Amino acid sequence: MNLASVVRAESAVLIPTYDRHRVLFRRGRGCYLFDARGRRYLDMLSGIGVNALGYGHPAILRALHKQADHLLHVSNLFFHDYQALLAQKLARISGLPRVFFTNSGTEAIEAALKLARAYARLRGANGRRPRYRVLALENSFHGRTFGALAVTGQAKYREPFAPLMPGVRFVRFNDCSDLRRKFDGSVCAVLLEPIQGEGGIRLLTREFLSLARKLTERSNTVLIADEIQSGLGRTGRWFAFQHYGVQPDIVTVAKPLAAGLPLGAILARERLARAFSPGLHGTTFGGGPLACAVAAAFLETVENEQLLERVREVGNYFKSRLEKLQQKHAVIREVRGLGLMLGVELTHPGKTLVRQALAQGLILNCTHDTVLRFLPPYLVTRKQVDQASDILDRLLTRWRPETKKQRRLRA
Ligand SMILES: *Cc1c(COP(=O)(O)O)cnc(C)c1O
């Protein structure tokens, strides 16, 4: 089928949840994707931070083929070779010794919320009323299932599905006094992204994260870091929290974990683990042998190829190229990010720019309406960064952002 017939077929049979770009991808190699007509695209988005080793990495293909020959699924009623192996690796890089596997980011958030509530109940068992409330941040994004949606601080995602899970309050982003005020005796957990991803590549301040740590530590409640986007090497360290010198009680991971296969996890402190006992939580698919074997190969490859150093080095270079663009183009308000998690805040909505970049063979996306987001593979080279920056430079030079009036007319 060609692009036009796929578009037509989809529109007849799919529930319309996606507003896709009109591109039909057929294969990938390194940091490039190829469409049905053989046209090449430089990928600065990696399937939203998933394909951290790009496409067709030999170590991933080896692990995939080997495990596919042996065993795809057994359920969590039985043992297989790879959950402990992968959990050991995750524990070593995070300092958090206990792991539960899921299929996705949003399910990792669900598991983290349930574990925090179960832990509060365990502690409150001696007559006290258990703490139950979760503090989350405004402008956050934690996923689309009902629990994750309830802690997502953006009206556009929440409102169509109200009423959501009760027992959640939102704290203003980086506002220490708001956090202090809302952190009362009902709170069992504080949930935050050290760097908000979907919310526009916004970094927490050291003061705010330290305060969240201090308040939860003192009350023996739970600090949850959502590192589904920022974790596993994206920022040039294994986890963004490691830039801050703060150790959370639970960390959620997913996106790049199994190099393109669906896999997520929560990593937790020892004392939290006993709040779950057999039967309290579980999943049919989560932590299957194929995804876990490939994830182990992913973590080994990041280590063997010393990609954390590389993410830092190329990330700094990319950021400096974007800052040069900022000096030149008044439509760039700010450049933000760490490692290869970068954002360019524009003065106007960036949707048309993303479309024009795609037509020039460059893949990026625009989040939060006005923030161009870059999440390239960890293997991206300086030369590819130059190519992307040059395309962006040319596009920005002749970019005429839509005015409010034009937008209204179009709508
Ligand atoms: C993508 C993302 C999620 C949701 O993950 P899914 O796998 O899409 O369910 C949650 N939190 C953050 C920070 C994310 O970037």
Ligand as a Chemical Component Dictionary entry (heavy atoms), coordinates in Angstrom:
data_LIG
# 
_chem_comp.id                   LIG 
_chem_comp.type                 NON-POLYMER 
_chem_comp.pdbx_formal_charge   0 
_chem_comp.three_letter_code    LIG 
# 
loop_
_chem_comp_atom.comp_id 
_chem_comp_atom.atom_id 
_chem_comp_atom.alt_atom_id 
_chem_comp_atom.type_symbol 
_chem_comp_atom.charge 
_chem_comp_atom.model_Cartn_x 
_chem_comp_atom.model_Cartn_y 
_chem_comp_atom.model_Cartn_z 
_chem_comp_atom.pdbx_ordinal 
LIG C1 C1 C 0 5.780 9.329  27.899 1  
LIG C2 C2 C 0 5.682 9.633  29.324 2  
LIG C3 C3 C 0 4.769 8.975  30.156 3  
LIG C4 C4 C 0 3.773 7.975  29.636 4  
LIG O1 O1 O 0 4.395 6.855  29.073 5  
LIG P1 P1 P 0 3.568 5.876  28.096 6  
LIG O2 O2 O 0 4.546 4.766  27.804 7  
LIG O3 O3 O 0 3.182 6.673  26.894 8  
LIG O4 O4 O 0 2.392 5.394  28.843 9  
LIG C5 C5 C 0 4.760 9.299  31.501 10 
LIG N1 N1 N 0 5.614 10.204 32.012 11 
LIG C6 C6 C 0 6.506 10.846 31.242 12 
LIG C7 C7 C 0 7.444 11.840 31.873 13 
LIG C8 C8 C 0 6.564 10.598 29.878 14 
LIG O5 O5 O 0 7.429 11.271 29.104 15 
# 
loop_
_chem_comp_bond.comp_id 
_chem_comp_bond.atom_id_1 
_chem_comp_bond.atom_id_2 
_chem_comp_bond.value_order 
_chem_comp_bond.pdbx_ordinal 
LIG C1 C2 SING 1  
LIG C2 C3 SING 2  
LIG C2 C8 DOUB 3  
LIG C3 C4 SING 4  
LIG C3 C5 DOUB 5  
LIG C4 O1 SING 6  
LIG O1 P1 SING 7  
LIG P1 O2 DOUB 8  
LIG P1 O3 SING 9  
LIG P1 O4 SING 10 
LIG C5 N1 SING 11 
LIG N1 C6 DOUB 12 
LIG C6 C7 SING 13 
LIG C6 C8 SING 14 
LIG C8 O5 SING 15 
# 
